Amino acid sequence: MEVRRAILDKNDRLAERNRGFFQARGLLVLNFLSSPGSGKTTFIRESIRALHPKLKAGVIVGDLATDNDAQRLRETGAPVVQITTGTVCHLEAEMVARAVKRMDLGGLQLLIIENVGNLVCPASYDLGEDLRIVLLSVTEGEDKPLKYPPMFQSADAVIISKMDLAQACGYDRELALANIRRVAPKAQVFETSAKTGQGMDAWCRFVAQQHQHRSERDPLA
């Protein structure tokens, strides 16, 4: 326990350093988390496209192996930096700091971090983000928030993804929303489909508003 506490303390100090750097650059930073297969990469890709040119985004992608997701995200024209973690099931603040040094931040207003697909480990690691975004796909089961409460409790927004598949997989909307509210009552909830565009306008308005709030808080950034 003492070793883990020391690791988290070090991470938190580095996360605060990241946060100060991002604030000085006027960057809104979103940390995306989910289990594997939630549609996170597709959702991020379509978000970047929908927000452009109002908000120009860059992406840091974390995966245990391969750069497949990074390649897909480069299709948007956004700068993308890959972090390959090997056996590590989460991103850490130091990894993000190193990745940012490899990215041209000129002209960027939004930095998206696609964390490693995992609903356990990443919940403990602050990366210096402004907002933590957790995805829950309709194909995963409505009880995911109850099974993994620390992840959902830490969420500023919950994205319910793949709504186009809701009927086919017997998704219980009311139960899912009730479970999210039970665990994360203050989180904003967006019901979306990156494939059909459902809910994407509301999500993009939210991101734009958050960036505007950041600009108002830090007018000299």
C-alpha positions in Angstrom: 0.0 0.0 0.0 2.8 2.4 0.8 4.5 1.8 -2.5 1.2 2.4 -4.4 0.6 5.6 -2.4 4.1 6.9 -3.3 3.5 6.1 -7.0 0.1 7.9 -6.9 1.6 10.9 -5.0 4.3 11.2 -7.6 1.8 11.0 -10.4 -0.4 13.6 -8.8 2.5 16.1 -8.6 3.3 15.5 -12.3 -0.4 15.8 -13.2 -0.5 19.3 -11.6 2.5 20.3 -13.6 0.8 19.1 -16.8 -2.3 21.0 -15.8 -0.4 24.2 -15.4 1.3 23.7 -18.7 -2.1 23.1 -20.5 -3.7 26.1 -18.8 -0.9 28.3 -19.9 -1.4 27.1 -23.5 -5.2 27.7 -23.3 -5.8 24.0 -24.0 -9.0 22.2 -23.0 -7.9 18.7 -22.1 -10.3 15.7 -22.2 -9.3 12.3 -20.8 -11.4 9.6 -22.5 -11.8 6.3 -20.7 -13.8 3.1 -21.4 -13.6 -0.6 -21.6 -12.3 -2.1 -24.9 -14.8 -2.1 -27.7 -16.9 0.8 -26.5 -16.4 2.7 -29.7 -14.1 5.2 -28.1 -11.8 5.7 -31.1 -14.7 6.2 -33.6 -16.4 8.6 -31.2 -13.3 10.7 -30.8 -12.7 10.6 -34.6 -16.2 11.9 -35.3 -16.0 14.5 -32.5 -12.8 15.9 -34.0 -14.5 16.2 -37.4 -17.7 17.8 -36.0 -15.7 20.3 -33.9 -13.4 21.4 -36.7 -12.7 24.2 -37.6 -14.2 25.8 -34.5 -11.9 23.8 -32.3 -8.7 22.4 -33.6 -7.7 19.2 -31.7 -4.7 17.1 -31.1 -4.8 13.5 -29.8 -2.6 11.4 -27.5 -3.5 7.7 -27.9 -2.6 5.0 -25.3 -2.6 1.3 -26.2 -0.8 -1.8 -24.9 0.3 -2.6 -28.5 -0.1 -1.5 -32.1 -0.8 2.0 -33.4 -4.1 1.0 -35.1 -6.2 3.6 -33.3 -3.6 6.4 -33.9 -3.7 5.6 -37.6 -7.5 5.8 -37.7 -7.4 9.2 -35.9 -4.8 10.6 -38.3 -7.5 10.4 -41.0 -9.0 13.5 -39.5 -5.9 15.5 -40.1 -5.3 16.1 -36.4 -1.8 15.7 -35.0 -1.7 12.3 -33.2 1.0 10.9 -30.8 1.0 7.2 -29.9 1.9 5.9 -26.4 2.6 2.2 -26.4 2.4 1.0 -22.8 3.4 -2.6 -23.2 2.0 -4.3 -20.1 0.8 -1.2 -18.3 -3.0 -1.0 -18.3 -3.3 2.8 -17.9 -1.7 6.1 -18.9 0.3 8.1 -16.3 1.0 11.8 -16.1 4.7 11.4 -17.0 3.8 9.4 -20.1 1.5 12.3 -21.2 4.1 14.9 -20.5 6.6 13.1 -22.7 4.0 12.6 -25.5 3.1 16.3 -25.5 6.8 17.2 -26.2 6.4 15.2 -29.4 3.3 17.1 -30.6 3.1 20.5 -32.4 0.7 22.4 -30.2 0.6 25.4 -32.4 -3.0 26.5 -33.1 -4.5 23.7 -31.0 -7.4 24.5 -28.6 -8.3 21.0 -27.6 -6.2 18.1 -26.5 -7.9 14.7 -26.4 -6.3 11.8 -24.5 -7.5 8.4 -25.5 -6.6 6.3 -22.5 -6.0 2.5 -22.5 -9.2 0.5 -22.7 -9.8 -0.5 -19.1 -12.4 0.4 -16.5 -10.2 -0.2 -13.4 -6.6 1.1 -13.4 -7.0 4.4 -15.2 -9.5 5.6 -12.6 -6.7 6.2 -10.1 -4.4 8.3 -12.4 -4.9 12.0 -12.9 -3.2 13.1 -16.1 -3.7 16.8 -15.7 -7.0 16.8 -17.7 -9.8 19.3 -17.3 -12.5 16.8 -17.8 -12.8 13.0 -17.5 -15.1 11.4 -20.1 -16.3 7.8 -19.6 -17.9 5.9 -22.4 -20.5 3.2 -21.9 -21.8 1.4 -25.0 -25.3 -0.1 -25.1 -23.7 -3.5 -25.9 -21.9 -3.7 -22.6 -24.8 -4.1 -20.2 -26.6 -1.6 -18.1 -24.9 -2.6 -14.8 -21.4 -1.5 -15.8 -21.5 1.7 -13.6 -22.4 -0.5 -10.6 -19.6 -3.0 -11.4 -16.9 -0.3 -11.8 -18.1 2.6 -9.6 -14.7 4.4 -9.1 -14.4 5.0 -12.9 -17.9 6.4 -13.2 -17.7 8.3 -9.9 -14.7 10.2 -11.4 -16.5 11.1 -14.6 -17.4 14.6 -15.5 -19.4 13.3 -18.5 -20.7 9.9 -19.4 -21.1 9.1 -23.1 -23.6 6.3 -23.9 -22.3 5.1 -27.3 -23.7 3.0 -30.1 -27.3 4.1 -29.6 -28.0 2.8 -33.1 -27.6 -0.7 -31.7 -29.9 -0.2 -28.7 -33.0 -1.9 -30.0 -31.0 -4.8 -31.5 -29.2 -5.7 -28.3 -32.2 -5.2 -26.0 -30.7 -2.1 -24.2 -32.7 -1.0 -21.2 -32.4 2.8 -21.4 -34.1 3.7 -18.1 -32.1 1.1 -16.1 -28.8 2.3 -17.6 -29.6 6.0 -16.9 -30.7 5.1 -13.3 -27.5 3.2 -12.7 -25.4 6.1 -14.0 -27.3 8.6 -11.8 -26.9 6.3 -8.8 -23.1 6.3 -9.1 -22.4 9.6 -10.9 -25.2 12.0 -10.1 -23.3 15.1 -11.2 -22.0 13.8 -14.5 -23.4 15.1 -17.8 -24.9 12.3 -19.8 -25.0 12.2 -23.6 -26.8 9.5 -25.6 -24.9 9.2 -28.9 -24.2 7.3 -32.0 -21.1 8.2 -33.9 -22.4 6.2 -36.9 -25.7 8.0 -37.3 -24.8 11.3 -35.6 -27.4 11.0 -32.8 -26.5 13.2 -29.9 -23.3 14.5 -31.4 -24.5 18.1 -31.8 -25.3 18.3 -28.0 -21.9 16.7 -27.2 -20.0 19.2 -29.4 -21.9 22.1 -27.9 -20.9 20.9 -24.5 -17.2 20.8 -25.5 -17.3 24.2 -27.1 -18.9 25.6 -24.0 -16.2 24.1 -21.8 -13.5 25.6 -24.0 -15.3 29.0 -23.8 -15.3 28.7 -20.0 -11.6 27.9 -20.0 -11.0 31.0 -22.2 -13.0 33.2 -19.8 -11.1 31.8 -16.7 -7.7 32.2 -18.4 -8.1 35.1 -20.8 -4.3 35.6 -21.2 -3.6 31.9 -22.0 
